[in-house]
Amino acid sequence: MATKKSAGTTKNGRDSGPRYLGIKLYAGEKAKVGSIIVRQEGLNTIAGKNTGLGKDYTIYSLKEGIVEFSKKRKVGFNNKTKVKNIVHVK
């Protein structure tokens, strides 16, 4: 027999870890080959010149250079225009 009464149970207490998304290298910063520039869910920022796109939509540098951001208007399939961010390495 137990000397103490057991405590009650809880249905809470579970949580997933942080995802650490966002911009890792800002405009004007130096990027080495393979360095991560943006971590994102979905295609919020588009990979431009000298950048690659990973399978989890991570944008990384293909060449050494300076990070540069720009905006571009894109026409969607429903003929709506959206302004998208594009990241380049120059």
C-alpha positions as CSV (number, residue, x, y, z in Angstrom):
1,M,0.0,0.0,0.0
2,A,1.2,3.5,-0.9
3,T,2.3,5.8,1.9
4,K,1.1,8.9,-0.1
5,K,-2.0,9.3,-2.2
6,S,-1.0,9.6,-5.9
7,A,-1.4,13.0,-7.6
8,G,-3.9,13.6,-10.3
9,T,-3.1,13.4,-14.0
10,T,-3.2,16.2,-16.6
11,K,-4.1,16.3,-20.3
12,N,-1.8,19.3,-20.9
13,G,2.0,19.5,-20.8
14,R,2.8,18.9,-24.5
15,D,4.4,21.5,-26.8
16,S,6.4,21.5,-30.0
17,G,9.8,23.2,-30.1
18,P,10.4,26.6,-31.7
19,R,10.9,26.7,-35.5
20,Y,13.4,29.6,-35.7
21,L,11.9,31.0,-38.9
22,G,12.7,34.4,-40.5
23,I,15.5,36.3,-42.2
24,K,18.9,35.2,-41.1
25,L,21.1,37.5,-43.2
26,Y,19.8,41.1,-43.9
27,A,20.5,43.3,-46.8
28,G,24.1,44.5,-47.0
29,E,25.5,41.5,-45.0
30,K,28.1,39.2,-46.5
31,A,26.9,35.7,-47.4
32,K,29.3,32.7,-47.8
33,V,28.6,29.8,-50.0
34,G,25.8,27.7,-48.5
35,S,24.9,30.1,-45.8
36,I,21.1,30.3,-45.0
37,I,19.6,33.7,-45.8
38,V,15.8,33.1,-45.1
39,R,14.0,30.3,-43.3
40,Q,10.3,30.3,-44.1
41,E,7.1,28.2,-44.4
42,G,5.8,28.4,-47.9
43,L,7.1,30.7,-50.6
44,N,6.9,34.2,-48.9
45,T,10.3,35.3,-50.3
46,I,11.4,34.1,-53.7
47,A,15.0,33.0,-54.4
48,G,16.7,35.3,-56.9
49,K,20.2,35.4,-58.5
50,N,22.9,33.2,-56.9
51,T,20.5,31.7,-54.4
52,G,19.0,28.3,-54.1
53,L,15.7,27.0,-52.6
54,G,15.6,24.0,-50.3
55,K,12.8,21.5,-50.0
56,D,11.6,23.2,-46.8
57,Y,11.6,26.6,-48.7
58,T,14.9,27.7,-47.1
59,I,16.8,30.2,-49.3
60,Y,20.6,29.7,-49.2
61,S,23.5,31.3,-51.0
62,L,25.1,29.7,-54.0
63,K,28.0,32.2,-54.3
64,E,29.9,34.4,-52.0
65,G,28.7,38.0,-52.0
66,I,26.4,40.7,-50.5
67,V,22.7,40.0,-49.7
68,E,20.2,42.2,-51.5
69,F,16.4,42.3,-51.2
70,S,14.0,43.6,-53.8
71,K,10.3,43.6,-54.5
72,K,8.5,42.4,-57.7
73,R,4.9,42.4,-58.8
74,K,3.6,38.9,-59.7
75,V,0.4,38.1,-61.4
76,G,-1.4,35.1,-60.0
77,F,-3.5,32.5,-61.7
78,N,-6.7,34.5,-60.8
79,N,-5.2,37.6,-62.5
80,K,-4.6,39.3,-59.1
81,T,-1.2,41.1,-58.6
82,K,0.9,40.4,-55.5
83,V,4.1,42.1,-54.4
84,K,6.7,39.5,-53.6
85,N,10.0,39.8,-51.9
86,I,13.0,38.5,-53.9
87,V,16.5,37.9,-52.4
88,H,19.7,38.0,-54.4
89,V,23.4,37.6,-53.7
90,K,25.6,40.0,-55.6
